[in-house]
Amino acid sequence: MRAAPRPAVLTAQAAAAVVVLLLVLVIVRLPWAGDLGMHAATVQRLRHDLVDPGNPLVDADTPSPYYSPWMLVLGCVARVSGLSVFVVLRLGALAGLALLLSGVWRYVRTLSGHRAAPALAVLSLLFLWGTVLFNWSGFYGLNSLALTVSYPSVFALGLAFHLWAWLGRAVRGDGDGHGDAGWGVWLGLGALWAVILLCHQFSGFVATLGAVATVVAARPGRVVWIRLGGGLVLGLAVLLLWPYYDFFALSGAEGDLESVHRPLYEDLLGRYWLVLLGVMALGVRWWRDRWDPLVLFFVLGVVVVAVGGLSGHWSWGRAFPAALIPAQVAVAVEVGEAGLRWARVGWACALGAALVVGAWTQVGTVGYVVKRGDLPEAVAEKYRRPWEGYHWMTPWVKYGDVVMARAGRPARQIPAYGAYTVAPGYPDFFLPDEGRREGVVRRYFAEGTSGRERGEILREYGVRWVVDTGGAAGRGAELREVARGPRGQVLYAVVR
């Protein structure tokens, strides 16, 4: 007869279940922040044309790295079902969350047989960060995950955990280092690796570092290396043959991304100091085994991040999860795997205290589910209000219309509803006239620009609508006010 779970195990599992329920409720609300508009626009284009969707943000026939295998699936769902893009993104978020949770469970099971380990790992991944809130795609703290759960980065990270779990079992085999997985397994691993890279390049890099650590830690024999090579060849072929964009051309886009990623290296202690507990756990694991896969994973992540910071390649900061994940998982595993009982109790108490601090830091996430007025004042103070959408425009602005909008939130959000903007709201390596478009938008909204020049710009780009806050750009003879939205925004129709 199977023994009943201990109270500590039930506590960890119950806490993880509550947090997962919170994330599910957040998905129902789908708060708008960051890159949601970009991904909604991508699904919009694919639902209308799966073969040649064009640029997701502007009216131009260019490829885009956002046309990934996962976005293609969601585009097919939207096209076949007729559901709105935002409903499809909610479904995608549920699938991504399920994939992430199941991936963490499988990966942790390759490291520990303790029943509390997977639940503790989930809690550590969500809360073991710092006391300065930080949100970014590919970073999976609770508040960040709540705002990015519908992004391809979450789906890709979930696949990464499954990749590491599958690879760990394949490379170890029966424990003799020779592996017993056949060619089919290794080719499947290669294809999965390529899909992760295509879905989210930065998460794919993290997945690659974790895979390298897993293989090196196993010190496999010649047969495994040969089959691994075959899997890599297949993965590279998938990357090469992907029809929606040139994956290998993205290596030339690094310079365009550096300024955007500079903030990743700011306030590191405030954002990550709770992870130091995990670093201590890694030290213990290294003392027991110099080839520990989590230790090797952590070292690879730290090296990449450090080189990026020292060389000014700020985009390399997207590899921070490669240093965070092994530390967070290590302390969760150590709670059940430490040799002496007093050591296990000590790790459990330390982790519990750190999780409480991390949870309080991110408690404002509850505000995405509960109205701010119903929250305790201390919790409400930590709540960050999400962006307001542009659904108020949709009775007039139709799919494919071109809208003149300022840089920033308007340009990032409006394409989510099917319209195009003159300039993209995000850096676009594949758009050859990106700089010119940005200059045109600045010139259009500049105070000193004449009405005649504004009219020429509108005609050149086929603009049908202008969104502004009622400034000089909205007082031209070619514009007619149609509607007003939040924050003083005005929708103008271009009079032909």
Secondary structure, DSSP 8 states (H G I E B T S, - for coil): ------HHHHHHHHHHHHHHHHHHHHHHH--B-TTHHHHHHHHHHHHH-SS----SSSSS----TT--HHHHHHHHHHHHH---HHHHHHHHHHHHHHHHHHHHHHHHHTT---TTHHHHHHHHHHH-S-SS----TT--SHHHHHHHTTSHHHHHHHHHHHHHHHHHHHHHTTTTSS----HHHHHHHHHHHHHHHHH-HHHHHHHHHHHHHHHHHH---HHHHHHHHHHHHHHHHHHHH-SSS-GGGGGGGHHHHHHHHGGGGSSHHHHHGGGHHHHHHHHHHHHH-TT-HHHHHHHHHHHHHHHHHHHT-GGGGGGHHHHHHHHHHHHHHHHHH-SSHHHHHHHHHHHHHHHHHHHHHTGGGGGGTS-GGGS-HHHHTT----B---GGGTTT--TT-EEE--TTHHHHHGGGGT-EESS-SS--TT-TTHHHHHHHHHHHHSTT--HHHHHHHHHHTTEEEEEESSSGGG--TTEEEEEE-GGG-EEEEE--
